[in-house]
Amino acid sequence: YRHDVWLFTDHRCATYPNDVWRIISACNDECAWPFTKRLLQKVYVLLGHHFLFQPGAWLGEGKIQLNMVKDELDFYTRWNVGFVNQFGLIDSTQEIQVKGLAETMNNQFVISHIQNSKFDIELENQSMGKVVGTGLVTDKTIAWEFRMPEMGFEGMEFYELQPDKSYKMRAEYSTEDDYRTTIQGRIWQQQQEKK
């Protein structure tokens, strides 16, 4: 396995046909997309991250501060991270419930172009529509940002891996009409029920 990780993550040299063949032959005659799934799993598990790159459910809680509201608001969140599809995309959904509000906010994320510890991320929800940003992965962090000057919108989210495999997170979003949202909390992987 040393060669597939070396080839795709550490070096920027040209690949040789026999290197590519060695990696593809590891599929044991399976179709190409399970191979892609395994390759991405190898790369990102090596970085120590399961959130966002491995399928599963994540729960979270924390505080939201709106600059137009005096008090901090409690929130609860649930992420459902999907498998890598045949196009190399990871679909994820996020539900956010703010304590005291009846409506749940739903965000749809698509992760793509995962390469050399960088990735593209697309966020879509009912209030903003669709925005596209870029992300970065290190051994201890996952972060992404959106900068849409034509919409007057920018935002960032930062997740820091903890020893217990949970993440501390913080986020900040702002719009051109001076609305600013600051979020702090933590997320953890939901344990599967034993049958």
Stockholm file with secondary structure:
# STOCKHOLM 1.0

chainA/1-195         YRHDVWLFTDHRCATYPNDVWRIISACNDECAWPFTKRLLQKVYVLLGHHFLFQPGAWLGEGKIQLNMVKDELDFYTRWNVGFVNQFGLIDSTQEIQVKGLAETMNNQFVISHIQNSKFDIELENQSMGKVVGTGLVTDKTIAWEFRMPEMGFEGMEFYELQPDKSYKMRAEYSTEDDYRTTIQGRIWQQQQEKK
#=GR chainA/1-195 SS CHHHHIIIIICCSCCCHHHHHHHHHTTTTCCHHHHHHHHHHHHHHHTTCCTTTSCEEEEEEEEEEETTCSSCEEEEEEEEEEEECTTSCEEEEEEEEETTCSCEEEEEEEEEEEETTEEEEEEEETTTEEEEEEEEECSSEEEEEEEETTTTEEEEEEEEECTTSCEEEEEEEEETTSCEEEEEEEEEECCCCCC
#=GC SS_cons         CHHHHIIIIICCSCCCHHHHHHHHHTTTTCCHHHHHHHHHHHHHHHTTCCTTTSCEEEEEEEEEEETTCSSCEEEEEEEEEEEECTTSCEEEEEEEEETTCSCEEEEEEEEEEEETTEEEEEEEETTTEEEEEEEEECSSEEEEEEEETTTTEEEEEEEEECTTSCEEEEEEEEETTSCEEEEEEEEEECCCCCC
//
